[in-house]
Amino acid sequence: MRKIIIAGNWKMNKAFSEAEDFMVELTDFLNVKKLGKVEVVVCSPSPYLEMASDFASENRVFIGAQNVNENDFGAYTGEISASMLASMEIDYCIIGHSERRKYYHETDDLINSKLKKLQEFEVVPILCIGETLEEREKGITEQVILSQLTKTLTNIKINNDLVIAYEPVWAIGTGRTATPQQAQEIHFLIRKWISEKFSSEISNSISILYGGSMKPENIRELLHQPDIDGGLIGGASLDIEKFKAMINTAVEL
Ligand code: PEP
């Protein structure tokens, strides 16, 4: 049975006290909730990871980082290594987010190196892939997705230690969401590719999340799709009430 993952990506938002208040309210809520196959993840800014991970006891909430460096250690001012994340018992790390591809020029090759490092230190990568609006309008969405998968997963062995997030770039932070059918089409494509490249066992067990303006109003329809196993949620995850509502929907399905 695949996990349904509801993952919040706070990006560069919240003061420390706001982050702490959020975690208190979230864990109070989760502690009295039957989560079943739903796993809740908060990807916090790096300075808050330690505080957030203090709330991660008893697997009610898992903590993710938003970035990692591809090197082991050394003179990389401002960076954070996979071994540092592992030493803080961080469970997940987002890589390949379109904002990092766009603003920090991260390539598929670099993302592949980051992925290998995370696996070496047993931090589960949340690998983001997705097409731009221009690519969708040109009709090359499938080509783009398959190329990103091929390059980022070169020489990678996977078991259950990988989460993929399909995030159409045109839907991130824009309020414009892929229709459930558009998202399902690409999720199916990803799962089929994983099955051919790795195995059907792996493709059946891997969680593929949708990301792109997911919110309480549209999560139900998206999660109803057979190949959508949760969400990577930006804007709507900043608001505890909206985040709780989305967890509730996932649990009810
Ligand atoms: C994201 O940051 O991965 C994301 C999907 O953002 P939003 O939900 O705000 O579109």
Boltz pocket constraint, residues with backbone or C-beta under 6 A from the ligand:
constraints:
  - pocket:
      binder: B
      contacts: [[A, 9], [A, 11], [A, 167], [A, 171], [A, 172], [A, 173], [A, 174], [A, 175], [A, 211], [A, 212], [A, 213], [A, 214], [A, 232], [A, 233], [A, 234], [A, 235], [A, 236]]
      max_distance: 6.0
